[in-house]
Amino acid sequence: MLLARLASPAVRSWLPLINLRFSQQLTGGPSALDLRTFVACNTEPVREHLTPEISLWLLTPRCRFWSQPAELWPFSDPYWAIYWPGGQALSRYLLDNPAVTKAKKVLDLGSGCGASAIAASMSGATHVLANDIDPIAAVSIGMNCKLNKIPPLPVATESLIGKMEEKWDVILLGDMFYDEELAADLHNWLTEYKRFHGSEILIGDPGRAQFTSYRAQNWLQKIIEYELPETTKKENYGLTSTTVWRFLP
């Protein structure tokens, strides 16, 4: 099943290769209109999660690809069609604590469905950039902005990990620590970025093994923990809670 492959902890390590293939597919491939139509036909608006204030186009059991063989899905794995637990925690925290992003410049790294970026915008951020290397995620984020009646958010599809030039008041990372090599790259960049810019860096993660074994656990401050909705627990193989952490090098 497509969902089973998405929820597997190992599969996320294939992401760079998968997105390279999809980028090649998009060359002379489907238009933005075609992609919006595809998303609308194969996902549905959902509010049954930690942030019911936000409606999102997501893959659910009522969608035809939920239980079909994964190889039938025509594009790269749709991480943007799942509201991951770390993103749910970040979005809930921002909505409950609007001062965190109010009048701030915010980067949502690995934005996926764009929920945390949308939550930051709803909480009064002056500028929000969603960043996801999957081009179809950019289409999904635009659709989710429209669904929630907010202005479309800019989306960057190149990797911003390692970039130091632009200063962000707040950087959000939901469910990004799924691979040891990526975790090391993130740690090195975030450490340097924090020291240079002094930004607030918030991480959402439900306690996956790759995150709990992250070598710099003592550089993290736990802010808040949420119990996950039952549907999210089932989709994530028994994970029961999700947490927001502050990065403090």
Summary of the structure (lengths in Angstrom):
residues: 249
radius of gyration: 16.8
end to end distance: 40.3
largest distance: 47.5
contacts: 815
relative contact order: 0.15
helix: 43%
strand: 18%
